[in-house]
Amino acid sequence: MNFNNDRNEETQNEWQNDPYNWIWGIFYYNTKDNRLFPPKRIKQLGWTINFANPNSLFLIIVIIAILLIVGEHIAK
């Protein structure tokens, strides 16, 4: 039995259920959580982005840039 993993999962569930880690109830922002894609508040709805993780901001910028480039290319 891996107690470290159980404790880690328990901590992640506490973070997810803490309303102070959710901005306006929809944006997950937790500096202690190093996950890039944590589950949404209702886990069955999929994943969200941890906006406190600097890598997530980089990922968002890359996705927006790709969408803009593809959109301009298709419009021509």
N, C-alpha and C positions, 0 to 999 in steps of 0.2 A: 504494500500500500504506500503510495507516494503522498505524504502529508504536505509536502511543499506545494504540489500542484493543487491539492484541495484548498489549501489556504489561499493560494493565488486566485483560484476561481471564485472563492468566497469574497475576496477583496474586490475583484472585478465586478461581481454582482452588487456589492455595496456601493461602488462608484456609480454604476449604472442606475441604481435606484435613488441616488442622492439628487434631489431637485436642484441643488446648488451647482451641479455639474452640467446643467442644461440651461442654455441661454434662450429665453422666450419659450422654453419647453420643447424646442426642436433642434437646436444646435448644441452638440456635445462638446464641452470644453473642459478638459481635465489635464492639468499639467503633470500630475502624478502617473497618469496612464500613458504608457509608451506605445499602445496599439494605434495603428493608423486607421483601421476600420473596425471599431467596436460595434456590437449589435445595437440596434435601435432600442428605444424604451420598451417597445413591444417586440420581443425577439423574433416573432413569426413574420414581421414585416421586413426583415433583412438587416442590412448594415448601414451605418452612417460614417461620417468622417470625424475624427477627433481634431477639432480646429486648434487645439493647443499644441499639437505636434507640428513642428516646423516643416517636416516632410510633407504633411498633408497640404499645406499652403502651396508648396512647390508643385505638388501633383495637380492641384486645382488650376494653377496658372498654366501648366503644360496642357491640360485638357482644354481649357478655354482657347489657348493659342492654336491648338490643332483644329478645333471646331471653326475658328475664324478663318484659318488657311483653307480648310476644305470647303467652307461656305463660299469664300471668294472664288475658289477654283470652279466650283459648280455653277456659280452665277455667270461666269464668262461664256 
